[in-house]
Amino acid sequence: MTARHTIEHDANEPSRRALKIISMLTAVIVLAVSVPLVFGVNWTMRQLPAELLLLICGIGLGGSAGFFLGRRDAIRQFRTPGRDE
């Protein structure tokens, strides 16, 4: 008598081992890219004068606020008058 191994796995889905390998590769790639990127951005920001850095941050903050306020107004224009949703 020989024992038959049954495979209870969908052929279209990756196995657990494949998922583990994919997740480990993803983690390694993310760390390999993010660590130098963070140090590079940090070094670049330290080289800039404080006034320029404040100007860049102010423009980014103002642009973001303007974008979201504009989106809010764009959503409000499609409401039917007299109907609260």
C-alpha positions as CSV (number, residue, x, y, z in Angstrom):
1,M,0.0,0.0,0.0
2,T,1.3,3.4,-0.9
3,A,0.0,6.6,0.5
4,R,-1.2,9.1,-2.1
5,H,-0.5,12.7,-1.5
6,T,-3.3,14.9,-2.3
7,I,-2.7,18.5,-3.3
8,E,-5.2,20.9,-1.9
9,H,-3.8,23.9,-3.7
10,D,-5.2,26.0,-6.5
11,A,-2.7,26.0,-9.4
12,N,-3.4,29.6,-10.1
13,E,-2.4,30.9,-6.7
14,P,1.2,31.0,-5.4
15,S,2.2,28.5,-2.7
16,R,3.1,29.6,0.8
17,R,6.8,29.1,0.2
18,A,6.6,31.4,-2.9
19,L,4.7,34.0,-0.9
20,K,7.4,33.9,1.8
21,I,10.1,34.3,-0.8
22,I,8.3,37.2,-2.4
23,S,7.7,38.9,0.9
24,M,11.4,38.5,1.9
25,L,12.6,39.9,-1.5
26,T,10.2,42.8,-1.2
27,A,11.4,43.6,2.3
28,V,15.1,43.5,1.2
29,I,14.4,45.7,-1.8
30,V,12.4,48.2,0.2
31,L,15.2,48.5,2.8
32,A,17.9,48.6,0.2
33,V,16.2,51.6,-1.5
34,S,14.7,53.4,1.5
35,V,17.8,53.7,3.7
36,P,20.1,55.4,1.1
37,L,17.1,57.6,0.0
38,V,16.5,58.8,3.6
39,F,20.1,59.6,4.1
40,G,20.4,61.3,0.8
41,V,17.3,63.5,1.4
42,N,18.5,64.2,5.0
43,W,22.0,65.3,3.6
44,T,20.4,67.4,0.9
45,M,18.1,69.2,3.3
46,R,21.0,70.0,5.6
47,Q,22.8,71.6,2.7
48,L,20.0,74.0,1.9
49,P,19.7,77.4,3.6
50,A,16.9,77.6,6.2
51,E,15.0,80.3,4.3
52,L,14.9,78.2,1.2
53,L,13.7,75.2,3.1
54,L,10.9,77.2,4.7
55,L,9.9,78.5,1.3
56,I,9.8,75.0,-0.1
57,C,7.7,73.7,2.8
58,G,5.4,76.7,2.7
59,I,4.7,76.2,-1.0
60,G,4.1,72.5,-0.5
61,L,1.7,73.1,2.4
62,G,-0.1,75.9,0.6
63,G,-0.4,73.8,-2.6
64,S,-1.7,70.8,-0.7
65,A,-4.3,72.9,1.2
66,G,-5.4,74.6,-2.0
67,F,-5.8,71.2,-3.8
68,F,-7.9,69.7,-1.0
69,L,-10.1,72.8,-0.7
70,G,-10.6,72.8,-4.4
71,R,-11.6,69.1,-4.3
72,R,-14.0,69.8,-1.5
73,D,-15.6,72.6,-3.6
74,A,-15.7,70.4,-6.7
75,I,-17.6,67.7,-4.7
76,R,-20.0,70.3,-3.3
77,Q,-21.0,71.6,-6.8
78,F,-22.5,68.2,-7.7
79,R,-25.0,68.1,-4.8
80,T,-28.6,68.5,-5.5
81,P,-30.0,71.7,-3.9
82,G,-32.3,71.0,-0.9
83,R,-31.1,67.5,-0.5
84,D,-28.7,66.6,2.3
85,E,-26.5,63.6,1.8
